[in-house]
Amino acid sequence: MKIKRTAAVFCLIGVVSAACSNNNESASNEENGGSGTIEIMSNLHTPEVPEPLIEEKVEEQTGVDLSINWVPDNNYNDRLNTAFSTGTLPDVVYVNFNHYNQFKDAIRDGQFWEIGPYLDEYENLSKLKDNVLDNSRVDGKLYALYQGRPLSRQGLIYRKDWAEQLGLDGPPETTEEFFEYAKAFTEQDPDQDGQDDTIGLTDREDLVYGAFKTVSSWFGTPNDWGVQDGEIRPEFMFPEYMDTMKFFRRLYENSYINQDFPVTSKSDQQDMFKNGTAGLYVGSMGDVGSLYNDAKNINPDVEYDVHNRVKGPDGEYGIWSIPGFGSLQLFPKSAVETEQELHKILGFFDRLMTAETANLISWGIKGEHYTVEDGKAVMTQDSQKFDREVKPYQSLEIGEPATNGSYQLKAEYPPKAKSEELNRDNEDFLIEDPTLTLDSETYLQKGTRLQQGINDATYNFILGELDEEGFQQAIETWRNNGGNQIIEEYTQSYEESQ
């Protein structure tokens, strides 16, 4: 078994499963009702290939031999494209949403298996969430399984102790109250040290996962794209986007936000929150746990809280969402040649979704890597052992705790536990991207480059270096360089989907 597993690490992606496994073991497995060898290509998010302990346990529980080709995450895109272009993809390929969009022509061309008609045949795969599966459909058909993620983790982390010190009543409930918090945290000496050394909001060079996109959601801006007058249009053509830029300009002009935020790294942004420079952090609410662990070493009395419901000027709640998955699993016909082979693989993933096996790849071995308290997982203190033996296998997860029965992490810090509750609460007012299942070849070719021009214009407007007319000129440049074609293609795809 060890020889097989070592070979899997070094074999080329294009080598068929039989070349990377022991044929006798595979035959024995099949005779015993197992599924034979399954070759998987997956991202490696740790410095080293994992030790085989968890893989061996998964094989025991599912009755298959696994041949996992761990590809370092920073090389994954190149390796995936090479395997695809040479027709040497393995049985199972893990892809992110951008990869998936690039493969749509090949999917339509019949190079990957359609699996939608089969899911109801499997007890666990049939539990996958319909709304998440729908976000991966191509022309209404389903080709992929998914690794679940919360639809939105976005919200506010703030200094609760500062708010109480200044007599602010609870968390900010509206965008204007948020502004008043930023003002008070900047001007009213919330840390009571007699120095003018605090600001309201700490932000960074990221218009998506920094503060801008979440605040933009509060203002009611569409999520990347929206529908207006029957046409698909980019978010920056909507008035709510302009309102958000004006809001950030007010924060900037009053020094209620770090003045260098367009060039601030995430680590520097978080440092300003942890060391008591800033009192508002907008982003993933789950960050509150790690932020607090570092902050309490600087100030043991620090108090954080999390909040997600902030009304915009229209009095409504809104928060942008992701598709609900971290990765998708595709099954190329070049490797999986028959429907019988496909069912063997789907059967493996169905067993991977049992609570026993889902917890194994998520948390490791009970008593060795984690314990269970109050129905939730508590990791042991040896985090290096966990990273070495368990963490890489988390990338193999199918579904999410609600569908695969895996434990959620027990959060000892109350705001961290609260953040998990608010993630679920966000699902009541999501703003979804209407283009998730639509097509635009021009967007695939030019979208990233064109977006950079809009990003630059957004920052320049906030910094006061561009006025509304200048921003409209940036939109016209976007339109003339391919944007109009993107709008036309997305709109046509949208009309065809109705």
C-alpha positions in Angstrom: 0.0 0.0 0.0 2.8 2.4 0.9 4.5 1.8 -2.5 1.3 2.5 -4.4 0.7 5.7 -2.5 4.3 7.0 -3.0 4.0 6.3 -6.7 0.8 8.3 -6.9 2.6 11.4 -5.8 5.2 11.2 -8.5 3.3 9.8 -11.4 2.4 12.1 -14.2 -1.2 13.2 -14.4 -1.7 11.4 -17.7 -0.8 8.0 -16.4 -3.8 5.8 -16.2 -4.9 4.4 -12.9 -3.6 0.9 -13.6 -0.1 2.2 -14.0 -0.1 3.8 -10.6 -1.6 1.0 -8.6 -1.2 -2.6 -7.8 -3.4 -4.6 -10.2 -3.7 -7.5 -7.8 -5.0 -5.3 -5.0 -7.5 -3.7 -7.4 -8.8 -7.1 -8.6 -9.1 -8.2 -5.0 -11.1 -5.1 -4.1 -13.5 -5.6 -7.0 -14.0 -9.2 -6.1 -14.9 -8.1 -2.6 -17.5 -5.6 -3.9 -15.2 -2.6 -3.7 -14.8 0.0 -6.5 -11.2 -0.6 -7.6 -8.6 2.2 -7.9 -9.8 5.7 -8.3 -7.3 8.3 -9.5 -7.9 11.8 -8.2 -6.2 15.1 -8.9 -6.5 17.6 -6.1 -5.0 20.9 -4.8 -2.4 20.7 -2.0 -2.7 23.6 0.4 0.1 22.5 2.7 3.9 22.5 2.2 4.2 18.8 2.1 2.3 15.8 0.8 0.2 14.3 3.7 1.2 11.2 5.6 -1.0 8.2 4.5 -2.8 7.5 7.7 -6.1 9.1 6.8 -6.0 7.9 3.2 -5.6 4.3 4.4 -8.6 4.7 6.7 -10.7 6.2 3.9 -9.8 3.2 1.7 -10.9 0.8 4.5 -14.2 2.6 5.0 -15.1 3.0 1.3 -13.7 -0.2 -0.1 -11.5 1.4 -2.8 -7.9 2.0 -3.5 -7.1 5.7 -4.0 -4.4 7.1 -6.2 -4.2 10.8 -5.2 -2.1 13.2 -7.2 -1.4 16.1 -4.9 -0.6 19.2 -6.9 0.7 22.3 -5.0 -2.0 25.0 -5.2 0.2 27.6 -6.9 1.0 25.1 -9.7 -2.5 23.6 -10.0 -3.8 25.8 -12.8 -0.9 25.0 -15.1 -1.0 21.3 -14.4 -4.7 21.2 -14.9 -4.5 22.9 -18.3 -1.7 20.6 -19.4 -3.6 17.5 -18.5 -6.7 18.8 -20.2 -4.9 19.8 -23.4 -3.1 16.4 -23.6 -6.2 14.3 -22.8 -4.6 12.9 -19.7 -7.0 14.0 -17.0 -7.5 11.4 -14.1 -10.8 9.9 -13.1 -11.8 12.8 -10.8 -10.7 16.4 -11.2 -11.2 19.1 -8.6 -11.7 22.6 -10.1 -12.6 26.0 -8.9 -15.3 28.1 -10.5 -13.0 29.9 -12.9 -11.6 26.5 -14.2 -15.2 25.3 -14.5 -16.1 28.2 -16.7 -13.1 27.5 -19.0 -14.3 23.9 -19.4 -17.8 24.8 -20.4 -17.2 24.3 -24.1 -15.7 20.9 -23.4 -18.6 20.0 -21.2 -21.0 20.9 -23.9 -18.9 18.9 -26.3 -19.6 15.8 -24.2 -16.1 15.4 -22.8 -17.4 15.1 -19.2 -20.1 12.9 -17.7 -23.5 14.4 -17.0 -24.3 13.1 -13.5 -27.6 14.8 -12.7 -29.8 11.8 -13.7 -27.9 9.5 -11.3 -27.8 11.4 -8.0 -31.2 10.3 -6.8 -29.9 6.7 -6.9 -27.5 7.5 -4.1 -28.7 7.9 -0.5 -26.1 10.6 0.4 -25.4 12.3 -2.9 -29.2 12.9 -3.2 -29.0 15.1 -0.1 -26.7 17.7 -1.8 -28.4 21.2 -1.8 -30.4 21.9 -4.9 -29.6 25.7 -4.8 -25.9 25.0 -4.8 -26.1 22.3 -7.5 -28.1 24.8 -9.6 -25.2 27.3 -9.5 -23.0 24.8 -11.4 -25.4 23.8 -14.1 -24.5 24.1 -17.7 -27.5 24.5 -20.0 -29.7 23.2 -17.2 -27.7 20.0 -16.8 -25.5 18.9 -13.9 -21.9 17.7 -14.4 -20.3 18.2 -11.0 -20.4 17.4 -7.3 -19.4 20.2 -4.9 -17.5 20.9 -1.8 -19.8 23.1 0.2 -19.1 26.6 1.6 -21.3 29.1 3.5 -23.1 31.2 0.9 -21.9 34.4 2.7 -19.6 34.9 5.7 -19.5 38.7 5.2 -20.3 41.1 8.0 -18.8 43.4 10.6 -16.4 42.8 13.5 -16.1 45.7 15.9 -14.7 46.8 19.2 -17.6 46.2 21.5 -15.6 47.7 24.5 -15.0 50.9 22.5 -18.7 51.2 21.6 -19.7 50.8 25.3 -17.0 53.3 26.4 -18.5 55.9 24.1 -22.1 55.1 24.9 -23.0 53.8 21.5 -26.2 51.7 21.7 -25.5 48.3 20.3 -24.0 47.6 16.8 -24.7 49.9 13.9 -28.0 49.0 12.3 -27.8 51.3 9.2 -25.0 52.5 6.9 -25.3 56.0 8.5 -24.9 54.5 12.0 -21.9 52.7 10.7 -20.5 56.1 9.5 -21.2 57.5 13.0 -19.3 54.6 14.6 -16.3 55.3 12.3 -16.5 59.0 13.3 -16.7 58.3 17.0 -13.9 55.7 17.0 -11.7 58.3 15.2 -12.6 61.5 17.1 -13.7 60.5 20.7 -10.6 58.7 22.0 -12.3 55.3 22.5 -9.2 53.8 24.1 -9.1 56.7 26.7 -5.3 57.2 26.3 -5.6 60.9 25.7 -4.0 60.5 22.2 -5.3 61.1 18.7 -4.2 57.6 17.6 -7.4 55.7 16.6 -9.4 55.4 13.4 -12.8 53.9 12.6 -12.4 51.5 9.7 -9.3 49.4 8.7 -9.4 48.3 5.1 -7.0 46.9 2.4 -6.2 46.7 -1.3 -9.1 44.4 -2.2 -12.4 45.7 -3.4 -14.0 42.2 -3.1 -12.9 40.6 0.2 -12.0 43.9 1.8 -14.7 46.3 3.1 -16.0 47.8 -0.2 -18.1 45.0 -1.7 -19.8 44.2 1.6 -20.7 47.8 2.3 -21.8 48.0 -1.3 -24.2 45.1 -0.6 -25.6 47.1 2.3 -26.3 49.9 -0.2 -28.2 47.4 -2.5 -25.6 47.1 -5.3 -25.9 43.9 -7.4 -23.4 41.1 -6.9 -20.9 41.7 -9.8 -23.8 41.8 -12.3 -27.4 42.8 -12.2 -30.5 42.8 -14.4 -31.8 46.2 -15.5 -34.4 46.8 -18.2 -34.0 43.2 -19.3 -30.3 43.6 -19.8 -27.4 42.1 -17.8 -25.2 45.0 -16.7 -22.1 45.2 -14.4 -22.5 46.3 -10.9 -20.6 49.6 -11.5 -23.2 50.8 -13.8 -25.8 50.9 -11.0 -26.4 54.0 -8.9 -25.9 52.0 -5.7 -22.2 51.5 -6.7 -21.8 55.2 -7.1 -23.5 55.7 -3.7 -21.0 53.3 -2.1 -18.0 55.2 -3.6 -19.3 58.4 -2.3 -19.7 56.8 1.2 -16.1 55.7 1.1 -15.0 59.1 -0.1 -16.6 60.6 3.0 -14.8 58.1 5.2 -11.5 58.9 3.5 -11.9 62.7 3.5 -12.6 62.6 7.2 -9.7 60.2 7.9 -12.2 57.7 9.4 -10.4 55.0 7.3 -6.7 54.3 7.0 -5.5 56.7 4.4 -3.3 54.2 2.6 -6.0 51.5 2.3 -5.6 51.1 -1.5 -2.0 49.7 -0.9 -2.5 48.1 2.5 -2.0 44.3 2.7 -4.4 42.0 4.6 -1.9 41.4 7.3 -1.3 45.1 7.9 -5.1 45.7 7.9 -5.6 43.1 10.5 -2.7 44.3 12.6 -4.4 47.7 12.8 -7.5 46.1 14.2 -5.5 43.8 16.6 -3.2 46.5 18.0 -6.1 48.9 18.8 -5.6 51.4 15.9 -9.0 50.7 14.3 -12.3 49.7 15.7 -14.2 48.4 12.6 -13.3 45.5 10.4 -15.6 44.5 7.5 -15.0 41.1 5.9 -15.4 37.5 6.9 -17.0 37.4 10.4 -15.2 34.1 11.1 -11.9 36.1 11.3 -13.0 37.2 14.7 -11.5 34.1 16.3 -7.9 34.5 15.0 -8.1 38.3 15.4 -9.0 37.9 19.1 -6.3 35.3 19.8 -3.6 37.7 18.7 -5.3 40.9 20.1 -5.7 39.5 23.6 -1.9 39.1 23.8 -1.6 42.8 23.3 -4.6 43.9 25.4 -6.1 41.2 27.6 -9.2 43.4 28.1 -10.1 43.7 24.4 -13.7 42.9 23.5 -15.0 42.1 20.0 -18.4 41.4 18.7 -19.8 40.5 15.3 -22.8 41.8 13.4 -24.4 41.2 10.0 -27.6 43.1 9.6 -26.9 46.6 8.3 -29.7 48.4 6.4 -28.9 50.6 3.4 -30.6 53.9 2.5 -33.6 51.9 1.1 -34.2 50.3 4.5 -33.5 46.8 3.2 -30.8 44.2 4.1 -28.5 42.7 1.5 -25.3 40.8 1.4 -23.4 39.4 -1.5 -23.0 35.7 -1.9 -20.7 33.1 -3.4 -22.0 30.1 -5.4 -22.0 27.9 -2.2 -19.0 25.8 -3.1 -15.2 25.9 -2.8 -14.5 23.4 -5.5 -16.3 21.2 -8.0 -15.6 17.6 -9.0 -15.7 16.7 -12.7 -15.5 13.2 -14.3 -13.7 13.2 -17.7 -14.8 10.6 -20.2 -11.2 10.2 -21.4 -10.5 8.5 -18.0 -13.9 7.2 -17.0 -14.9 5.4 -20.1 -18.1 3.6 -19.1 -21.2 4.3 -17.2 -20.3 1.4 -14.9 -17.0 3.0 -14.0 -18.9 6.3 -13.4 -21.2 4.5 -11.0 -18.2 3.1 -9.1 -16.9 6.6 -8.6 -20.2 8.0 -7.6 -20.6 5.2 -5.1 -17.3 6.1 -3.6 -18.3 9.7 -3.2 -21.6 8.6 -1.7 -19.7 6.7 0.9 -17.5 9.7 1.4 -20.6 11.6 2.5 -21.4 9.3 5.4 -20.9 11.0 8.7 -18.1 8.5 9.7 -16.0 9.2 6.6 -16.8 12.9 6.3 -15.6 13.4 9.9 -12.5 11.3 9.1 -11.4 13.6 6.2 -12.5 16.8 8.1 -11.1 16.1 11.5 -9.0 13.0 11.5 -9.2 10.1 14.0 -11.4 10.7 17.1 -9.3 10.7 20.2 -6.1 11.3 18.2 -6.8 14.5 16.2 -10.0 15.7 17.9 -12.6 15.1 20.5 -16.3 15.8 20.6 -18.0 18.1 23.1 -21.6 19.2 22.9 -21.9 17.6 19.5 -19.0 19.6 18.0 -15.4 18.9 17.2 -12.6 20.1 19.5 -9.1 19.9 17.9 -6.2 18.6 20.0 -3.3 20.9 20.8 -1.0 19.3 18.3 -1.8 21.5 15.4 1.3 20.4 13.5 0.2 16.8 13.6 -3.2 17.8 12.3 -1.7 19.8 9.4 0.6 17.0 8.6 -1.9 14.1 8.7 -5.4 15.5 8.2 -5.6 19.0 6.7 -4.9 18.2 3.0 -7.7 15.6 3.0 -10.2 18.3 3.8 -10.0 19.3 0.1 -11.7 16.0 -0.7 -14.9 16.8 1.2 -18.3 16.5 -0.6 -21.2 18.6 0.6 -21.2 20.4 3.9 -22.1 19.5 7.5 -25.8 19.9 6.8 -25.6 17.2 4.1 -22.7 15.0 5.1 -23.1 14.9 8.9 -19.6 16.1 9.7 -19.1 17.9 13.0 -18.8 21.7 13.1 -15.9 23.2 15.1 -16.7 24.0 18.7 -15.8 27.7 19.2 -14.6 28.4 22.7 -14.8 32.2 22.0 -18.5 33.3 22.0 -18.2 35.9 19.1 -16.7 33.1 16.9 -19.7 30.9 17.7 -22.0 33.8 16.9 -20.3 34.3 13.6 -21.3 30.8 12.5 -24.9 31.6 13.4 -24.8 34.9 11.5 -23.4 33.1 8.4 -26.6 31.1 8.3 -28.7 34.2 9.0 -27.1 35.9 6.0 -29.0 33.3 3.8 -32.2 35.3 4.5 -31.1 38.3 2.4 -28.5 37.1 -0.1 -27.7 39.1 -3.3 -26.8 36.5 -5.9 -24.8 36.9 -9.1 -27.2 36.3 -12.0 -24.4 35.3 -14.4 -23.2 32.2 -12.5 -24.6 29.9 -15.1 -24.5 32.3 -18.0 -21.9 32.5 -20.8 -19.7 35.2 -22.2 -16.7 34.3 -24.2 -15.5 37.9 -24.3 -15.6 38.0 -20.5 -13.4 34.9 -20.3 -10.9 36.5 -22.6 -11.0 40.1 -21.4 -13.0 40.4 -18.2 -10.1 40.4 -15.7 -8.1 43.0 -17.7 -11.1 45.3 -18.2 -12.1 45.0 -14.5 -8.7 46.4 -13.5 -9.5 49.7 -15.2 -12.8 49.9 -13.2 -10.9 49.1 -10.0 -8.4 51.9 -10.6 -11.2 54.3 -11.3 -13.0 53.2 -8.1 -10.0 53.9 -6.0 -9.3 57.2 -7.7 -12.9 58.4 -7.1 -12.7 57.5 -3.4 -9.4 59.3 -3.1 -10.9 62.4 -4.8 -8.7 62.2 -7.9 -11.7 61.4 -10.1 -15.1 63.0 -10.3 -18.4 61.4 -11.5 -17.8 62.4 -15.1 -14.3 60.8 -14.9 -15.8 57.6 -13.6 -18.4 57.6 -16.4 -15.5 58.0 -18.8 -13.9 54.9 -17.3 -17.1 53.0 -17.9 -17.2 54.1 -21.5 -13.6 52.9 -21.9 -14.7 49.5 -20.4 -17.6 49.4 -22.9 -15.6 50.3 -26.0 -12.8 47.8 -25.2 -15.1 44.8 -25.0 -17.6 45.6 -22.3 -20.5 46.1 -24.7 -19.8 42.7 -26.1 -19.8 41.1 -22.7 -23.2 42.8 -21.9 -24.6 41.6 -25.2 -23.4 38.0 -24.7 -24.5 37.7 -21.1 -27.9 39.2 -22.0 -28.4 36.8 -24.8 -27.4 33.9 -22.5 -29.8 35.2 -19.9 -32.7 35.4 -22.3 -32.1 31.9 -23.5 -32.2 30.6 -20.0 -35.6 32.1 -19.2 
